[in-house]
């Protein structure tokens, strides 16, 4: 990895090495994973399944009522 671009932000070699290590690990693809709290659904299609992942908080679409123990604060 070319460190010249990051070197413009620090004169500390240890800091530069830490940044390079951090960015390198963030870009390491490894095995595909998802967060354990991610909400995902598999939708059947002819070829198998599509993985659907909502882009909004599911709490915003849940019905909140005092009867089910949920209270909306907004």
mmCIF file of the N, C-alpha and C atoms, coordinates in Angstrom:
data_MODEL
# 
_entry.id   MODEL 
# 
loop_
_atom_site.group_PDB 
_atom_site.id 
_atom_site.type_symbol 
_atom_site.label_atom_id 
_atom_site.label_alt_id 
_atom_site.label_comp_id 
_atom_site.label_asym_id 
_atom_site.label_entity_id 
_atom_site.label_seq_id 
_atom_site.pdbx_PDB_ins_code 
_atom_site.Cartn_x 
_atom_site.Cartn_y 
_atom_site.Cartn_z 
_atom_site.occupancy 
_atom_site.B_iso_or_equiv 
_atom_site.pdbx_formal_charge 
_atom_site.auth_seq_id 
_atom_site.auth_comp_id 
_atom_site.auth_asym_id 
_atom_site.auth_atom_id 
_atom_site.pdbx_PDB_model_num 
ATOM 1   N N  . UNK A 1 1  ? 0.852   -1.181  0.000  1.00 0.00 ? 1  UNK A N  1 
ATOM 2   C CA . UNK A 1 1  ? 0.000   0.000   0.000  1.00 0.00 ? 1  UNK A CA 1 
ATOM 3   C C  . UNK A 1 1  ? 0.893   1.238   0.000  1.00 0.00 ? 1  UNK A C  1 
ATOM 4   N N  . UNK A 1 2  ? 0.533   2.192   -0.803 1.00 0.00 ? 2  UNK A N  1 
ATOM 5   C CA . UNK A 1 2  ? 1.274   3.444   -0.903 1.00 0.00 ? 2  UNK A CA 1 
ATOM 6   C C  . UNK A 1 2  ? 0.953   4.316   0.317  1.00 0.00 ? 2  UNK A C  1 
ATOM 7   N N  . UNK A 1 3  ? 1.985   4.611   1.108  1.00 0.00 ? 3  UNK A N  1 
ATOM 8   C CA . UNK A 1 3  ? 1.783   5.377   2.344  1.00 0.00 ? 3  UNK A CA 1 
ATOM 9   C C  . UNK A 1 3  ? 1.972   6.875   2.163  1.00 0.00 ? 3  UNK A C  1 
ATOM 10  N N  . UNK A 1 4  ? 2.369   7.308   0.978  1.00 0.00 ? 4  UNK A N  1 
ATOM 11  C CA . UNK A 1 4  ? 2.643   8.732   0.753  1.00 0.00 ? 4  UNK A CA 1 
ATOM 12  C C  . UNK A 1 4  ? 1.433   9.612   1.040  1.00 0.00 ? 4  UNK A C  1 
ATOM 13  N N  . UNK A 1 5  ? 0.261   9.157   0.675  1.00 0.00 ? 5  UNK A N  1 
ATOM 14  C CA . UNK A 1 5  ? -0.946  9.970   0.878  1.00 0.00 ? 5  UNK A CA 1 
ATOM 15  C C  . UNK A 1 5  ? -1.248  10.170  2.357  1.00 0.00 ? 5  UNK A C  1 
ATOM 16  N N  . UNK A 1 6  ? -0.983  9.144   3.160  1.00 0.00 ? 6  UNK A N  1 
ATOM 17  C CA . UNK A 1 6  ? -1.240  9.251   4.598  1.00 0.00 ? 6  UNK A CA 1 
ATOM 18  C C  . UNK A 1 6  ? -0.133  10.011  5.318  1.00 0.00 ? 6  UNK A C  1 
ATOM 19  N N  . UNK A 1 7  ? 1.073   9.968   4.783  1.00 0.00 ? 7  UNK A N  1 
ATOM 20  C CA . UNK A 1 7  ? 2.216   10.630  5.409  1.00 0.00 ? 7  UNK A CA 1 
ATOM 21  C C  . UNK A 1 7  ? 2.028   12.140  5.472  1.00 0.00 ? 7  UNK A C  1 
ATOM 22  N N  . UNK A 1 8  ? 1.200   12.690  4.623  1.00 0.00 ? 8  UNK A N  1 
ATOM 23  C CA . UNK A 1 8  ? 0.948   14.129  4.638  1.00 0.00 ? 8  UNK A CA 1 
ATOM 24  C C  . UNK A 1 8  ? 0.220   14.567  5.905  1.00 0.00 ? 8  UNK A C  1 
ATOM 25  N N  . UNK A 1 9  ? -0.393  13.615  6.626  1.00 0.00 ? 9  UNK A N  1 
ATOM 26  C CA . UNK A 1 9  ? -1.179  13.948  7.813  1.00 0.00 ? 9  UNK A CA 1 
ATOM 27  C C  . UNK A 1 9  ? -0.430  13.778  9.129  1.00 0.00 ? 9  UNK A C  1 
ATOM 28  N N  . UNK A 1 10 ? 0.752   13.140  9.100  1.00 0.00 ? 10 UNK A N  1 
ATOM 29  C CA . UNK A 1 10 ? 1.511   12.944  10.341 1.00 0.00 ? 10 UNK A CA 1 
ATOM 30  C C  . UNK A 1 10 ? 2.999   12.786  10.046 1.00 0.00 ? 10 UNK A C  1 
ATOM 31  N N  . UNK A 1 11 ? 3.813   13.205  11.009 1.00 0.00 ? 11 UNK A N  1 
ATOM 32  C CA . UNK A 1 11 ? 5.258   12.977  10.932 1.00 0.00 ? 11 UNK A CA 1 
ATOM 33  C C  . UNK A 1 11 ? 5.664   11.790  11.791 1.00 0.00 ? 11 UNK A C  1 
ATOM 34  N N  . UNK A 1 12 ? 4.740   11.242  12.546 1.00 0.00 ? 12 UNK A N  1 
ATOM 35  C CA . UNK A 1 12 ? 4.999   10.133  13.463 1.00 0.00 ? 12 UNK A CA 1 
ATOM 36  C C  . UNK A 1 12 ? 4.888   8.807   12.710 1.00 0.00 ? 12 UNK A C  1 
ATOM 37  N N  . UNK A 1 13 ? 6.008   8.093   12.580 1.00 0.00 ? 13 UNK A N  1 
ATOM 38  C CA . UNK A 1 13 ? 6.035   6.832   11.836 1.00 0.00 ? 13 UNK A CA 1 
ATOM 39  C C  . UNK A 1 13 ? 5.155   5.767   12.487 1.00 0.00 ? 13 UNK A C  1 
ATOM 40  N N  . UNK A 1 14 ? 5.112   5.747   13.822 1.00 0.00 ? 14 UNK A N  1 
ATOM 41  C CA . UNK A 1 14 ? 4.277   4.764   14.520 1.00 0.00 ? 14 UNK A CA 1 
ATOM 42  C C  . UNK A 1 14 ? 2.799   5.017   14.234 1.00 0.00 ? 14 UNK A C  1 
ATOM 43  N N  . UNK A 1 15 ? 2.406   6.283   14.233 1.00 0.00 ? 15 UNK A N  1 
ATOM 44  C CA . UNK A 1 15 ? 1.017   6.637   13.918 1.00 0.00 ? 15 UNK A CA 1 
ATOM 45  C C  . UNK A 1 15 ? 0.680   6.242   12.485 1.00 0.00 ? 15 UNK A C  1 
ATOM 46  N N  . UNK A 1 16 ? 1.608   6.485   11.577 1.00 0.00 ? 16 UNK A N  1 
ATOM 47  C CA . UNK A 1 16 ? 1.404   6.133   10.177 1.00 0.00 ? 16 UNK A CA 1 
ATOM 48  C C  . UNK A 1 16 ? 1.224   4.622   10.018 1.00 0.00 ? 16 UNK A C  1 
ATOM 49  N N  . UNK A 1 17 ? 2.067   3.834   10.697 1.00 0.00 ? 17 UNK A N  1 
ATOM 50  C CA . UNK A 1 17 ? 1.946   2.374   10.644 1.00 0.00 ? 17 UNK A CA 1 
ATOM 51  C C  . UNK A 1 17 ? 0.605   1.902   11.198 1.00 0.00 ? 17 UNK A C  1 
ATOM 52  N N  . UNK A 1 18 ? 0.142   2.532   12.273 1.00 0.00 ? 18 UNK A N  1 
ATOM 53  C CA . UNK A 1 18 ? -1.147  2.165   12.868 1.00 0.00 ? 18 UNK A CA 1 
ATOM 54  C C  . UNK A 1 18 ? -2.294  2.457   11.896 1.00 0.00 ? 18 UNK A C  1 
ATOM 55  N N  . UNK A 1 19 ? -2.245  3.598   11.242 1.00 0.00 ? 19 UNK A N  1 
ATOM 56  C CA . UNK A 1 19 ? -3.281  3.948   10.261 1.00 0.00 ? 19 UNK A CA 1 
ATOM 57  C C  . UNK A 1 19 ? -3.292  2.956   9.100  1.00 0.00 ? 19 UNK A C  1 
ATOM 58  N N  . UNK A 1 20 ? -2.113  2.659   8.570  1.00 0.00 ? 20 UNK A N  1 
ATOM 59  C CA . UNK A 1 20 ? -2.012  1.737   7.435  1.00 0.00 ? 20 UNK A CA 1 
ATOM 60  C C  . UNK A 1 20 ? -2.543  0.367   7.824  1.00 0.00 ? 20 UNK A C  1 
ATOM 61  N N  . UNK A 1 21 ? -2.193  -0.092  9.008  1.00 0.00 ? 21 UNK A N  1 
ATOM 62  C CA . UNK A 1 21 ? -2.690  -1.384  9.489  1.00 0.00 ? 21 UNK A CA 1 
ATOM 63  C C  . UNK A 1 21 ? -4.210  -1.373  9.619  1.00 0.00 ? 21 UNK A C  1 
ATOM 64  N N  . UNK A 1 22 ? -4.747  -0.300  10.177 1.00 0.00 ? 22 UNK A N  1 
ATOM 65  C CA . UNK A 1 22 ? -6.195  -0.193  10.348 1.00 0.00 ? 22 UNK A CA 1 
ATOM 66  C C  . UNK A 1 22 ? -6.937  -0.151  9.030  1.00 0.00 ? 22 UNK A C  1 
ATOM 67  N N  . UNK A 1 23 ? -6.461  0.663   8.098  1.00 0.00 ? 23 UNK A N  1 
ATOM 68  C CA . UNK A 1 23 ? -7.114  0.741   6.790  1.00 0.00 ? 23 UNK A CA 1 
ATOM 69  C C  . UNK A 1 23 ? -6.984  -0.579  6.032  1.00 0.00 ? 23 UNK A C  1 
ATOM 70  N N  . UNK A 1 24 ? -5.837  -1.227  6.152  1.00 0.00 ? 24 UNK A N  1 
ATOM 71  C CA . UNK A 1 24 ? -5.648  -2.506  5.469  1.00 0.00 ? 24 UNK A CA 1 
ATOM 72  C C  . UNK A 1 24 ? -6.607  -3.560  5.993  1.00 0.00 ? 24 UNK A C  1 
ATOM 73  N N  . UNK A 1 25 ? -6.803  -3.598  7.313  1.00 0.00 ? 25 UNK A N  1 
ATOM 74  C CA . UNK A 1 25 ? -7.722  -4.596  7.872  1.00 0.00 ? 25 UNK A CA 1 
ATOM 75  C C  . UNK A 1 25 ? -9.166  -4.284  7.500  1.00 0.00 ? 25 UNK A C  1 
ATOM 76  N N  . UNK A 1 26 ? -9.500  -3.011  7.341  1.00 0.00 ? 26 UNK A N  1 
ATOM 77  C CA . UNK A 1 26 ? -10.862 -2.645  6.936  1.00 0.00 ? 26 UNK A CA 1 
ATOM 78  C C  . UNK A 1 26 ? -11.135 -3.058  5.498  1.00 0.00 ? 26 UNK A C  1 
ATOM 79  N N  . UNK A 1 27 ? -10.115 -3.080  4.675  1.00 0.00 ? 27 UNK A N  1 
ATOM 80  C CA . UNK A 1 27 ? -10.279 -3.440  3.271  1.00 0.00 ? 27 UNK A CA 1 
ATOM 81  C C  . UNK A 1 27 ? -10.118 -4.928  3.017  1.00 0.00 ? 27 UNK A C  1 
ATOM 82  N N  . UNK A 1 28 ? -9.701  -5.681  4.016  1.00 0.00 ? 28 UNK A N  1 
ATOM 83  C CA . UNK A 1 28 ? -9.550  -7.122  3.881  1.00 0.00 ? 28 UNK A CA 1 
ATOM 84  C C  . UNK A 1 28 ? -10.932 -7.752  3.762  1.00 0.00 ? 28 UNK A C  1 
ATOM 85  N N  . UNK A 1 29 ? -11.205 -8.351  2.627  1.00 0.00 ? 29 UNK A N  1 
ATOM 86  C CA . UNK A 1 29 ? -12.551 -8.872  2.392  1.00 0.00 ? 29 UNK A CA 1 
ATOM 87  C C  . UNK A 1 29 ? -12.846 -10.125 3.195  1.00 0.00 ? 29 UNK A C  1 
ATOM 88  N N  . UNK A 1 30 ? -11.946 -11.069 3.257  1.00 0.00 ? 30 UNK A N  1 
ATOM 89  C CA . UNK A 1 30 ? -12.189 -12.287 4.029  1.00 0.00 ? 30 UNK A CA 1 
ATOM 90  C C  . UNK A 1 30 ? -13.503 -12.944 3.642  1.00 0.00 ? 30 UNK A C  1 
ATOM 91  N N  . UNK A 1 31 ? -14.149 -13.582 4.591  1.00 0.00 ? 31 UNK A N  1 
ATOM 92  C CA . UNK A 1 31 ? -15.438 -14.219 4.365  1.00 0.00 ? 31 UNK A CA 1 
ATOM 93  C C  . UNK A 1 31 ? -16.548 -13.189 4.482  1.00 0.00 ? 31 UNK A C  1 
ATOM 94  N N  . UNK A 1 32 ? -17.552 -13.262 3.621  1.00 0.00 ? 32 UNK A N  1 
ATOM 95  C CA . UNK A 1 32 ? -18.673 -12.329 3.744  1.00 0.00 ? 32 UNK A CA 1 
ATOM 96  C C  . UNK A 1 32 ? -19.428 -12.550 5.052  1.00 0.00 ? 32 UNK A C  1 
ATOM 97  N N  . UNK A 1 33 ? -19.705 -11.477 5.749  1.00 0.00 ? 33 UNK A N  1 
ATOM 98  C CA . UNK A 1 33 ? -20.414 -11.576 7.017  1.00 0.00 ? 33 UNK A CA 1 
ATOM 99  C C  . UNK A 1 33 ? -21.411 -10.437 7.133  1.00 0.00 ? 33 UNK A C  1 
ATOM 100 N N  . UNK A 1 34 ? -22.244 -10.552 8.132  1.00 0.00 ? 34 UNK A N  1 
ATOM 101 C CA . UNK A 1 34 ? -23.207 -9.509  8.438  1.00 0.00 ? 34 UNK A CA 1 
ATOM 102 C C  . UNK A 1 34 ? -23.199 -9.319  9.941  1.00 0.00 ? 34 UNK A C  1 
ATOM 103 N N  . UNK A 1 35 ? -23.685 -8.202  10.401 1.00 0.00 ? 35 UNK A N  1 
ATOM 104 C CA . UNK A 1 35 ? -23.759 -7.944  11.828 1.00 0.00 ? 35 UNK A CA 1 
ATOM 105 C C  . UNK A 1 35 ? -24.799 -8.855  12.460 1.00 0.00 ? 35 UNK A C  1 
ATOM 106 N N  . UNK A 1 36 ? -24.559 -9.316  13.676 1.00 0.00 ? 36 UNK A N  1 
ATOM 107 C CA . UNK A 1 36 ? -25.474 -10.255 14.325 1.00 0.00 ? 36 UNK A CA 1 
ATOM 108 C C  . UNK A 1 36 ? -26.851 -9.652  14.601 1.00 0.00 ? 36 UNK A C  1 
ATOM 109 N N  . UNK A 1 37 ? -26.962 -8.334  14.645 1.00 0.00 ? 37 UNK A N  1 
ATOM 110 C CA . UNK A 1 37 ? -28.252 -7.697  14.885 1.00 0.00 ? 37 UNK A CA 1 
ATOM 111 C C  . UNK A 1 37 ? -28.930 -7.215  13.599 1.00 0.00 ? 37 UNK A C  1 
ATOM 112 N N  . UNK A 1 38 ? -28.321 -7.501  12.460 1.00 0.00 ? 38 UNK A N  1 
ATOM 113 C CA . UNK A 1 38 ? -28.911 -7.076  11.191 1.00 0.00 ? 38 UNK A CA 1 
ATOM 114 C C  . UNK A 1 38 ? -30.202 -7.840  10.948 1.00 0.00 ? 38 UNK A C  1 
ATOM 115 N N  . UNK A 1 39 ? -31.191 -7.138  10.441 1.00 0.00 ? 39 UNK A N  1 
ATOM 116 C CA . UNK A 1 39 ? -32.466 -7.758  10.096 1.00 0.00 ? 39 UNK A CA 1 
ATOM 117 C C  . UNK A 1 39 ? -32.400 -8.152  8.630  1.00 0.00 ? 39 UNK A C  1 
ATOM 118 N N  . UNK A 1 40 ? -32.532 -9.440  8.347  1.00 0.00 ? 40 UNK A N  1 
ATOM 119 C CA . UNK A 1 40 ? -32.443 -9.916  6.980  1.00 0.00 ? 40 UNK A CA 1 
ATOM 120 C C  . UNK A 1 40 ? -33.524 -10.949 6.725  1.00 0.00 ? 40 UNK A C  1 
ATOM 121 N N  . UNK A 1 41 ? -33.977 -11.004 5.490  1.00 0.00 ? 41 UNK A N  1 
ATOM 122 C CA . UNK A 1 41 ? -34.970 -11.993 5.086  1.00 0.00 ? 41 UNK A CA 1 
ATOM 123 C C  . UNK A 1 41 ? -34.522 -12.607 3.769  1.00 0.00 ? 41 UNK A C  1 
ATOM 124 N N  . UNK A 1 42 ? -34.735 -13.898 3.629  1.00 0.00 ? 42 UNK A N  1 
ATOM 125 C CA . UNK A 1 42 ? -34.470 -14.575 2.372  1.00 0.00 ? 42 UNK A CA 1 
ATOM 126 C C  . UNK A 1 42 ? -35.779 -14.679 1.605  1.00 0.00 ? 42 UNK A C  1 
ATOM 127 N N  . UNK A 1 43 ? -35.806 -14.149 0.378  1.00 0.00 ? 43 UNK A N  1 
ATOM 128 C CA . UNK A 1 43 ? -37.006 -14.133 -0.448 1.00 0.00 ? 43 UNK A CA 1 
ATOM 129 C C  . UNK A 1 43 ? -36.814 -15.155 -1.565 1.00 0.00 ? 43 UNK A C  1 
ATOM 130 N N  . UNK A 1 44 ? -37.711 -16.153 -1.655 1.00 0.00 ? 44 UNK A N  1 
ATOM 131 C CA . UNK A 1 44 ? -37.524 -17.186 -2.686 1.00 0.00 ? 44 UNK A CA 1 
ATOM 132 C C  . UNK A 1 44 ? -37.746 -16.637 -4.100 1.00 0.00 ? 44 UNK A C  1 
ATOM 133 N N  . UNK A 1 45 ? -36.844 -16.983 -4.982 1.00 0.00 ? 45 UNK A N  1 
ATOM 134 C CA . UNK A 1 45 ? -36.954 -16.656 -6.404 1.00 0.00 ? 45 UNK A CA 1 
ATOM 135 C C  . UNK A 1 45 ? -36.651 -17.924 -7.189 1.00 0.00 ? 45 UNK A C  1 
ATOM 136 N N  . UNK A 1 46 ? -36.862 -17.891 -8.482 1.00 0.00 ? 46 UNK A N  1 
ATOM 137 C CA . UNK A 1 46 ? -36.696 -19.073 -9.321 1.00 0.00 ? 46 UNK A CA 1 
ATOM 138 C C  . UNK A 1 46 ? -35.297 -19.690 -9.192 1.00 0.00 ? 46 UNK A C  1 
ATOM 139 N N  . UNK A 1 47 ? -34.273 -18.859 -9.133 1.00 0.00 ? 47 UNK A N  1 
ATOM 140 C CA . UNK A 1 47 ? -32.890 -19.339 -9.082 1.00 0.00 ? 47 UNK A CA 1 
ATOM 141 C C  . UNK A 1 47 ? -32.435 -19.726 -7.679 1.00 0.00 ? 47 UNK A C  1 
ATOM 142 N N  . UNK A 1 48 ? -33.217 -19.476 -6.667 1.00 0.00 ? 48 UNK A N  1 
ATOM 143 C CA . UNK A 1 48 ? -32.817 -19.765 -5.285 1.00 0.00 ? 48 UNK A CA 1 
ATOM 144 C C  . UNK A 1 48 ? -33.442 -18.761 -4.345 1.00 0.00 ? 48 UNK A C  1 
ATOM 145 N N  . UNK A 1 49 ? -32.610 -17.890 -3.781 1.00 0.00 ? 49 UNK A N  1 
ATOM 146 C CA . UNK A 1 49 ? -33.095 -16.887 -2.837 1.00 0.00 ? 49 UNK A CA 1 
ATOM 147 C C  . UNK A 1 49 ? -32.380 -15.563 -3.055 1.00 0.00 ? 49 UNK A C  1 
ATOM 148 N N  . UNK A 1 50 ? -33.077 -14.488 -2.783 1.00 0.00 ? 50 UNK A N  1 
ATOM 149 C CA . UNK A 1 50 ? -32.469 -13.161 -2.699 1.00 0.00 ? 50 UNK A CA 1 
ATOM 150 C C  . UNK A 1 50 ? -32.444 -12.774 -1.231 1.00 0.00 ? 50 UNK A C  1 
ATOM 151 N N  . UNK A 1 51 ? -31.357 -12.194 -0.795 1.00 0.00 ? 51 UNK A N  1 
ATOM 152 C CA . UNK A 1 51 ? -31.248 -11.715 0.577  1.00 0.00 ? 51 UNK A CA 1 
ATOM 153 C C  . UNK A 1 51 ? -31.733 -10.272 0.627  1.00 0.00 ? 51 UNK A C  1 
ATOM 154 N N  . UNK A 1 52 ? -32.763 -10.023 1.423  1.00 0.00 ? 52 UNK A N  1 
ATOM 155 C CA . UNK A 1 52 ? -33.319 -8.683  1.581  1.00 0.00 ? 52 UNK A CA 1 
ATOM 156 C C  . UNK A 1 52 ? -32.896 -8.134  2.929  1.00 0.00 ? 52 UNK A C  1 
ATOM 157 N N  . UNK A 1 53 ? -32.473 -6.898  2.944  1.00 0.00 ? 53 UNK A N  1 
ATOM 158 C CA . UNK A 1 53 ? -32.065 -6.255  4.185  1.00 0.00 ? 53 UNK A CA 1 
ATOM 159 C C  . UNK A 1 53 ? -32.655 -4.855  4.209  1.00 0.00 ? 53 UNK A C  1 
ATOM 160 N N  . UNK A 1 54 ? -33.588 -4.581  5.132  1.00 0.00 ? 54 UNK A N  1 
ATOM 161 C CA . UNK A 1 54 ? -34.206 -3.254  5.160  1.00 0.00 ? 54 UNK A CA 1 
ATOM 162 C C  . UNK A 1 54 ? -33.184 -2.167  5.486  1.00 0.00 ? 54 UNK A C  1 
ATOM 163 N N  . UNK A 1 55 ? -33.381 -1.008  4.897  1.00 0.00 ? 55 UNK A N  1 
ATOM 164 C CA . UNK A 1 55 ? -32.467 0.110   5.100  1.00 0.00 ? 55 UNK A CA 1 
ATOM 165 C C  . UNK A 1 55 ? -32.997 1.111   6.107  1.00 0.00 ? 55 UNK A C  1 
ATOM 166 N N  . UNK A 1 56 ? -33.986 0.702   6.888  1.00 0.00 ? 56 UNK A N  1 
ATOM 167 C CA . UNK A 1 56 ? -34.559 1.579   7.904  1.00 0.00 ? 56 UNK A CA 1 
ATOM 168 C C  . UNK A 1 56 ? -34.685 0.785   9.195  1.00 0.00 ? 56 UNK A C  1 
ATOM 169 N N  . UNK A 1 57 ? -34.789 1.473   10.288 1.00 0.00 ? 57 UNK A N  1 
ATOM 170 C CA . UNK A 1 57 ? -34.924 0.806   11.583 1.00 0.00 ? 57 UNK A CA 1 
ATOM 171 C C  . UNK A 1 57 ? -36.290 0.138   11.665 1.00 0.00 ? 57 UNK A C  1 
ATOM 172 N N  . UNK A 1 58 ? -36.304 -1.161  11.984 1.00 0.00 ? 58 UNK A N  1 
ATOM 173 C CA . UNK A 1 58 ? -37.578 -1.871  12.075 1.00 0.00 ? 58 UNK A CA 1 
ATOM 174 C C  . UNK A 1 58 ? -38.435 -1.326  13.200 1.00 0.00 ? 58 UNK A C  1 
ATOM 175 N N  . UNK A 1 59 ? -37.827 -0.688  14.188 1.00 0.00 ? 59 UNK A N  1 
ATOM 176 C CA . UNK A 1 59 ? -38.611 -0.108  15.278 1.00 0.00 ? 59 UNK A CA 1 
ATOM 177 C C  . UNK A 1 59 ? -39.494 1.030   14.781 1.00 0.00 ? 59 UNK A C  1 
ATOM 178 N N  . UNK A 1 60 ? -39.132 1.634   13.658 1.00 0.00 ? 60 UNK A N  1 
ATOM 179 C CA . UNK A 1 60 ? -39.936 2.724   13.118 1.00 0.00 ? 60 UNK A CA 1 
ATOM 180 C C  . UNK A 1 60 ? -41.204 2.228   12.434 1.00 0.00 ? 60 UNK A C  1 
ATOM 181 N N  . UNK A 1 61 ? -41.244 0.951   12.067 1.00 0.00 ? 61 UNK A N  1 
ATOM 182 C CA . UNK A 1 61 ? -42.430 0.418   11.412 1.00 0.00 ? 61 UNK A CA 1 
ATOM 183 C C  . UNK A 1 61 ? -43.224 -0.507  12.322 1.00 0.00 ? 61 UNK A C  1 
ATOM 184 N N  . UNK A 1 62 ? -42.741 -0.739  13.527 1.00 0.00 ? 62 UNK A N  1 
ATOM 185 C CA . UNK A 1 62 ? -43.463 -1.570  14.487 1.00 0.00 ? 62 UNK A CA 1 
ATOM 186 C C  . UNK A 1 62 ? -44.594 -0.770  15.105 1.00 0.00 ? 62 UNK A C  1 
ATOM 187 N N  . UNK A 1 63 ? -45.666 -1.455  15.426 1.00 0.00 ? 63 UNK A N  1 
ATOM 188 C CA . UNK A 1 63 ? -46.785 -0.772  16.069 1.00 0.00 ? 63 UNK A CA 1 
ATOM 189 C C  . UNK A 1 63 ? -46.486 -0.664  17.557 1.00 0.00 ? 63 UNK A C  1 
ATOM 190 N N  . UNK A 1 64 ? -46.421 0.529   18.050 1.00 0.00 ? 64 UNK A N  1 
ATOM 191 C CA . UNK A 1 64 ? -46.145 0.782   19.463 1.00 0.00 ? 64 UNK A CA 1 
ATOM 192 C C  . UNK A 1 64 ? -47.427 1.213   20.146 1.00 0.00 ? 64 UNK A C  1 
ATOM 193 N N  . UNK A 1 65 ? -47.870 0.403   21.098 1.00 0.00 ? 65 UNK A N  1 
ATOM 194 C CA . UNK A 1 65 ? -49.069 0.741   21.865 1.00 0.00 ? 65 UNK A CA 1 
ATOM 195 C C  . UNK A 1 65 ? -48.827 0.429   23.328 1.00 0.00 ? 65 UNK A C  1 
ATOM 196 N N  . UNK A 1 66 ? -49.507 1.119   24.231 1.00 0.00 ? 66 UNK A N  1 
ATOM 197 C CA . UNK A 1 66 ? -49.373 0.793   25.652 1.00 0.00 ? 66 UNK A CA 1 
ATOM 198 C C  . UNK A 1 66 ? -49.801 -0.645  25.949 1.00 0.00 ? 66 UNK A C  1 
ATOM 199 N N  . UNK A 1 67 ? -50.728 -1.195  25.141 1.00 0.00 ? 67 UNK A N  1 
ATOM 200 C CA . UNK A 1 67 ? -51.199 -2.561  25.374 1.00 0.00 ? 67 UNK A CA 1 
ATOM 201 C C  . UNK A 1 67 ? -50.103 -3.603  25.165 1.00 0.00 ? 67 UNK A C  1 
ATOM 202 N N  . UNK A 1 68 ? -49.220 -3.378  24.201 1.00 0.00 ? 68 UNK A N  1 
ATOM 203 C CA . UNK A 1 68 ? -48.158 -4.357  23.979 1.00 0.00 ? 68 UNK A CA 1 
ATOM 204 C C  . UNK A 1 68 ? -46.864 -3.964  24.692 1.00 0.00 ? 68 UNK A C  1 
ATOM 205 N N  . UNK A 1 69 ? -46.952 -2.996  25.583 1.00 0.00 ? 69 UNK A N  1 
ATOM 206 C CA . UNK A 1 69 ? -45.801 -2.624  26.396 1.00 0.00 ? 69 UNK A CA 1 
ATOM 207 C C  . UNK A 1 69 ? -44.863 -1.630  25.745 1.00 0.00 ? 69 UNK A C  1 
ATOM 208 N N  . UNK A 1 70 ? -45.220 -1.145  24.557 1.00 0.00 ? 70 UNK A N  1 
ATOM 209 C CA . UNK A 1 70 ? -44.368 -0.191  23.852 1.00 0.00 ? 70 UNK A CA 1 
ATOM 210 C C  . UNK A 1 70 ? -45.005 1.187   23.884 1.00 0.00 ? 70 UNK A C  1 
ATOM 211 N N  . UNK A 1 71 ? -44.209 2.177   24.113 1.00 0.00 ? 71 UNK A N  1 
ATOM 212 C CA . UNK A 1 71 ? -44.700 3.550   24.132 1.00 0.00 ? 71 UNK A CA 1 
ATOM 213 C C  . UNK A 1 71 ? -43.853 4.369   23.166 1.00 0.00 ? 71 UNK A C  1 
ATOM 214 N N  . UNK A 1 72 ? -44.482 5.051   22.259 1.00 0.00 ? 72 UNK A N  1 
ATOM 215 C CA . UNK A 1 72 ? -43.782 5.916   21.321 1.00 0.00 ? 72 UNK A CA 1 
ATOM 216 C C  . UNK A 1 72 ? -43.522 7.256   21.988 1.00 0.00 ? 72 UNK A C  1 
ATOM 217 N N  . UNK A 1 73 ? -42.285 7.712   21.927 1.00 0.00 ? 73 UNK A N  1 
ATOM 218 C CA . UNK A 1 73 ? -41.909 8.945   22.611 1.00 0.00 ? 73 UNK A CA 1 
ATOM 219 C C  . UNK A 1 73 ? -41.848 10.141  21.683 1.00 0.00 ? 73 UNK A C  1 
ATOM 220 N N  . UNK A 1 74 ? -42.182 9.997   20.420 1.00 0.00 ? 74 UNK A N  1 
ATOM 221 C CA . UNK A 1 74 ? -42.139 11.145  19.526 1.00 0.00 ? 74 UNK A CA 1 
ATOM 222 C C  . UNK A 1 74 ? -43.484 11.524  19.026 1.00 0.00 ? 74 UNK A C  1 
# 
